[in-house]
Amino acid sequence: MKYIDRQGNKTESDSGQDRFLKRLYTSAAGRMALKIMVRPWVSKAGGKLLNTRLSALFIDPFVKKNQIDMKQYVRKRYSSYNEFFCRQIRPDMRPIDRETGVLISPCDGKLSVYPVDEQSHFLIKYTEYTLPQLLKSRRLAGMFRGGYACVFRLTVDDYHRYCYVADGIKSPGRFLPGVLHTVNPAAGDVYPIYKENAREYCMLKTKEFGPVLMMEVGAMMVGRIVNTPGRATVKKGQEKGHFEFGGSTIVVLLQKDRVRLDADLLDNTRGGYETVVKMGERIGIAMKAQQNRPAED
């Protein structure tokens, strides 16, 4: 994996999770095991196990292995592994960029940004597919032609709560059932990732950025995507929901000529790097806000 942070520091390494999934997808025995592992009942069974008190024994080894700084999180005694996995971070550790016209990252993760071309085909982690296939709606996909797809890939060590990227009115969520599957790039060699995954999305009607689509994609061993239901008026930085255990992905779709994404994000993606971002930080600015700003010296 190739990562780069906003300061330009590069990392090229495979995590234990990446190596395990690569073996799983590239061997005959691994692919046989996958046929069972991606079944919804397996994920549900795993979720039940991780909600037991016994599962709390996994917490300390996980924290140590992934070097998680627990001082950043609300202090609490966790009764299960899933409760720990959905832990809340201290608000001061994820300040929200409140500046008018600024689009923020909805989560911690590794971000890639892709233009949506005229045919609505684009690449997400080595898997090519169309927006209509992802959204199961040609009409909805057409709304974002010429815009951008922002893909945030969360790994198990990331903070798994996420927020709204802007002020607006959210629609009720639409859930699209599917076979729970991994979002790791290794999966692209064998299975079309998103066509297999359970996912949920809502439309966010915003004044600054126009219609924005926010989609959460479940991954292998994620039994639930937990979102606030129904239509509501929401604020930038307000919690939208969380994932239960596993690596997961968030996709944000932006319309044409609505947002000027930060140049480093575009450059990094073109260079083959995912950009490490944190929830609440700026990733772009509204076109109108850009036009109204005084010229820089």
MIFITI-192642 format. One record per residue: residue in one letter; x, y, z of N, C-alpha, C in turn. Coordinates in pm, whole numbers, plus 50000, padded with zeros to 5 digits. Layout:
! MIFITI-192642
AXYZXYZXYZ/...
! end
This chain:
! MIFITI-192642
M500844988150000500005000050000500885012550000/K500425023049932501165035449922500315046749981/Y500785052350093500075063150159500925075750159/I500265087350168500955100050184500095108850272/D500715115950368499925124750453499895138850393/R499185147950457499005161350400500295169550407/Q501295164650480502595171350485503565165750381/G503125155650305503955150050199504795138250240/N504635133150363505405121550408504805108750352/K505635100850284505165088850214505475076150293/T504575066550282504755053450343504355042750241/E505215032950222504905021850134505095008850212/S504005002850252504094990650331502764983350327/D502804970550356501594962450366501374959050513/S500154961250559499814957550695499574942650703/G499464937550826499134923350842497804920150778/Q496854929550788495544927750726495694926550574/D496514935150513496724934850368497334921550325/R498344916850399499024904450362498084892450374/F497284892450481496334881450500495324880850387/L494774892550349493764892850244494354889350108/K495604893150085496244889549959496354874349946/R496764867850056496854853150055495474846950036/L494484853150100493134847850094492584848149952/Y492894858649879492334860349746493164854049634/T494414851149660495284846249552495604831249562/S495024824449659495234810049669493914802749652/A493974790549603492764782549582492054779849714/A492844776349818492254773549948491584786150005/G492254797649985491694810150035490374813549969/R490294811449838489054814549766487924805149807/M488284792849839487274783449889486714788450023/A487624793150109487194798150239486314810550225/L486614818850124485844831050103484374828350075/K484094817250006482714814049974481864812950099/I482504808950208481804807850336481884821050413/M483054827250412483284839150493482414850950455/V482034851950326481254863550282479754861650300/R479334850350350477914848350374477434857350487/P476254863550473475734872450578475634865850714/W475264852850718475104846350848476434845250921/V477534843950845478854843450909479174856850973/S478884867650899479124880950953478284883451078/K477014879051074476134880951190476654873151310/A477124860951285477664852751394478904859351454/G479764864651364480954871551412480584883851493/G479534890951449479074902751522478574899351661/K477854888251672477354883951802478514880651896/L479534873851843480694870551925481374883251976/L481504893151889482214905451927481384914452017/N480124910652042479304918052137479284911552275/T480004900452291480034893552419481104899352511/R480954897052639481954901652736483294894752713/L483244882352667484464874952641485324882052536/S484684888452440485424895052333486254906952382/A485944911952501486724923152556488194919152577/L488464906252582489844901552597490694904952475/F490044907652361490784910852238491264925352234/I490744933652322490974948152312492434951952334/D493014947852446494384951852479495394947252374/P495344934552327496274930552221496114938652093/F494864942152059494614949951938495214963951951/V495004970152066495534983652090497054983652079/K497684973652139499134972752137499664970251996/K499044960951925499514957451791499404969051695/N498334976751704498084987751610498535001351663/Q499155001251782499715013451840498685024751846/I497515021651899496435031351911496615039352040/D496625052452027496765061352143495405063252208/M495125055752314493825056252378493565069252453/K494605077352472494415090352536493585099752449/Q493485096452317492695104752227491195102252240/Y490835091452308489435087252311488795089752448/V487465090652446486715092452571487015080652662/R487395083652784487785073052877486565065052919/K486675051652906485545042952935486025028552949/R485335020853030485605006553040484664999452942/Y485234992452846484434986252740484014972152780/S482724969052758482204955952797482304945752685/S482654950252562482814940952450483754947152348/Y484224938952256485134943952152484424953752059/N483164950952025482434960051936482214973652001/E481984973752131481834986452201483124994352194/F484254987552206485564994052190485764998852047/F485394990551950485614994051810484835006551772/C483655008451832482825020251804483115031551902/R484265031251965484615041252067484525055452011/Q484255064852101484145078852063485455086252093/I485875094351998487085102052015486765114952089/R487715120552159487515133452225487295144152119/P486305152952135486005163152034487205171851996/D488085174652092489235183252063490265176351974/M490165163151961491115155851876490715156151729/R489475159551699489005160451561488255173651541/P488995184851544488335197751524487715198651385/I486545204351375485825205851249486145219351187/D486545219451060486785232050989485435238550961/R485115248951036483795255351028483735266550925/E484815269250856484835280350763483785278450654/T483085289250623482055288850521482655284550386/G481965275550318482415271150186483435260050186/V483815255050305484805244350314484105230850325/L484495221450238484015207750244484975199650328/I484465191750421485335184350513485315169350485/S486335162750537486365148150533485355142750633/P484555132750593483575127150686484155117650789/C485445113950772485985103150855487505103350853/D488095095150939489505091650928489615081050819/G490655081650738490815071350637491865074950534/K491915067050429492855069050319492025072950197/L492255085250149491385091150048491985090749908/S491145086649810491455087949669490305095449603/V490615103749504489565111449436489625108649286/Y488455106349226488385102749086487345111149013/P487685116548895486675123248814485705112948757/V484445116548751483435107948690483335112048544/D483775103348453483835107048312482465106348245/E482445109348117481195110248043480435097048040/Q481165086048045480505072848045480215067848187/S480545075948287480325072348427481055059648468/H482195056848406483065045848447484225051848526/F484575045948637485775050148708486315038748793/L487535040148838488245029548907488265032149057/I487875022149135487985022949280488755010549325/K489985012749364490825002049417490894989949325/Y491334992349203491594981949105490334975449049/T489164980649082487934975149029487194985948952/E486924983448824486204993048742484724989548740/Y483864999348758482434997148753481765010348718/T480475010248702479755022248665478975027648785/L478675040448781477845046348886476455040048892/P475815037348777474505030748787474555017348860/Q475655009848842475784997148913475964999449062/L476705009649098476945012549239475675017449307/L474945026349238473765032749297472465025349265/K472515016349166471325009649115470285019649068/S470785030349002469885040748950470625048648843/R470195047648718470805055448612470515070348627/R469305073448671468945087548689469825094148794/L469985087548906470805093149013472265094148970/A472765084048901474155084348854474385096148760/G473395099148677473525110148582473695123648648/M473225125148771473355137748843474815141248872/F475685131048875477075133348916478065131848801/R477565130348680478465129348564479245142348549/G480555141148533481415152848523481915157948658/G481445151848766481865155948900482995147248953/Y482985144749084484045136949147483465126349241/A484185115249250483935105049352485105105349450/C484805107949575485805107849682485645094749759/V486695086749760486625073349819487535072949943/F486925070950057487635070450185487685055950232/R488875050150235489025036150277489485035750422/L488675029650508489005028450649489595014750676/T490675014350751491245001650796490904999750943/V491194987950996490714984551130491244993651240/D492375000451216492945009151317492375023251311/D491545026351210490965039651198489795041551294/Y489465054251317488275057851393487065055051306/H486095047151354485015042351268483685049351288/R483725061351342482535069951339482745080351230/Y481655085451174481775094951063480695105651075/C480905116551002480055128351018479585133550882/Y478685143450886478215150050764479285159850715/V479425160650582480485168850523480095183450510/A478815186550532478335200350516476985201850585/D476575214350605475225217050652474245213450542/G473065208850578472075205850476470885198150529/I470075193650436468915185350468469165171550408/K469195161450493469465147850446468165140550416/S468225132350313467095123850279467105111450368/P466025103950372466085090850439467115082150369/G467765073350442468765064650383468135053750299/R468855049650195468425038350113469455027250130/F468995015550173469885004250195469854995050074/L471054991450023471184982349911471844969549960/P471104958649972471684946250025472674940249928/G473604932749982474594926049898475374916149981/V476304909249919477174899949990478254908050059/L478384906650191479414913950262480784909350214/H481674918950186482944915550124484004925350168/T485244922250139486344930850178486504942550083/V486964954150135487264965650051488754966650025/N489524956750071490974957050049491284955649900/P492274963249849492594962549706492894948549655/A493394939749740493704926049695492464919149639/A491304923349686490064916849643489784919449496/G490294930349443490014933749305490524923649205/D491464915249245491994905149154491004893849130/V490004892549218489114881049209487644885149197/Y487204894549280485804898349283485624913249253/P484524917249187484194931449176483704936249312/I484464944849377484264947649519482874953149550/Y482554964849494481344971649538480074964849492/K480114957449381478914950649337478514939849437/E479424935849523479154925149618478784930349756/N478994943149782478874948049919477514953949953/A477074951550077475924958650130476334973250147/R475414982450116475754996550125474495004750154/E474705016850199473595025650232473985039850194/Y473045047350137473375061150102472205070450131/C472535083250142471525093550152471965105350066/M471035113550025471335125949955471345137250057/L472315146050045472435157550133472245170150049/K471145177250071470845189449997471535201050069/T472565206950004473345217450067473255230449988/K473425241550056473405254749993474725257449923/E475825252949981477165256349931477645247149819/F477275234349826477845224449734476815217649644/G475555221949654474505215149579474235201449638/P473615192449562473345178949612474645171049629/V474805164949744475965156549774475435142749815/L476005132149757475615118649798476675112949890/M476235107650004477125101150099476715086450110/M477675077650081477405063150085478375056150177/E477855047150259478685038550343478645024350287/V479805018250275479915004850217480464995450324/G479714984850353480164975150451481234966150392/A482024959950477483094951050433482974937650503/M483874928550465483864915250524483944916250676/M483054909050743482964908750889482404921650948/V481814930350864481054941650918479584937750912/G478984935151026477594930851028476614942351012/R477034954651047476074965551047476714978751006/I475934986450930476215000650908475155007750990/V475545015351090474585021251184474475036151156/N473365040451097473135054451062471925059951134/T471875073251148470695079951200469605079451094/P468445073951124467415072051022466625084750992/G465895084450878464925094850847465485107550787/R464575116350748464935129550694465225138950809/A466225147850793466575156850902467435168350851/T467415179250923468345190350899469605187450981/V470755187750916471995183750983473045194650969/K474075193951051475155203651053476475197051015/K477355204750953478685199850921479395195251049/G479945183151046480635177751163479735169951257/Q478415170551237477485162851320477635148051288/E477625139651390477805125351366476685119751281/K477055112251179476085105751090475855091251129/G476905084451175476775070451211478115064051238/H478125050751241479375043451263479295029551202/F480485023851181480605010051136480915001251257/E480424988851252480914979051347482144972351287/F482674962151353484034957351327484344954551180/G485534958651139486064955551006486514967750930/G487244965950824487604976950737486394980750653/S486224993450623485024998150556485375009750464/T484375014550387484615025250291483455034950290/I483775047850272482765058150252483015064550116/V481945066350039482035072849908481205085649913/V481825096849874481115109649864481135113749717/L479955116049660479825120149521479495135049513/L480225142249427480075156649412479705159949268/Q478835169649250478415173549116479475182049045/K479345182748914480265190448830480215205348867/D481405211548875481565225948897480965230849028/R480905222049128480395226049260481495227549363/V482535219049353483595218849454484965218849387/R485865226949438487265226449395488025218249500/L488315205849467489035197249561490465202149576/D491035200249694492415204549719493375197549623/A494315205149569495205200349463496025188249507/D496445187849634497295176649676496555163349669/L495245163549692494465151249686494405145749544/L494225154749448494185150749307495555145849262/D496605153349300497965149649260498365136149320/N498035134049446498405121549512497725109549447/T496445110949414495735099949350496335096849214/R496635107249137497255105049006498615098149020/G499305100649132500605094449156500525080649217/G499305075549239499145062149293499155061349444/Y498995072849512498995073149659497605076249714/E497265069649823496095073449900496535083950001/T495715094250021496055105050114495435102250251/V496245102550354495745100550490495035113250536/V493765111950571492975123550616492315120250749/K491895130850818491205129450946489825135750936/M488915130551012487565135751016487565150551052/G486855158550974486695172651004487655181850933/E488705176450870489665185150802489205188550661/R489675199650610489285204350477489805195050368/I488905192350269489335185150150489015192950022/G488275203950036487925211849919487155224149957/I486835232349856486115244749879485065246549771/A483935252449809482865255049713483355264349604/M482965261949480483375270349368482995284949391/K481795287449441481345301149465482195307849571/A482545300249675483385305949781484755309549725/Q485285301149636486575303749574486515316549491/Q485445318449417485285330049332485165342949412/N484575342049532484345353949613485535357849699/R486575349549703487745352649784488675362449713/P489325371349789490275380549727491465372949672/A492065378149565493235371649506494395371849604/E495155360649606496315359849695497505366649631/D498385372449715499585379149665500545368949609/
! end
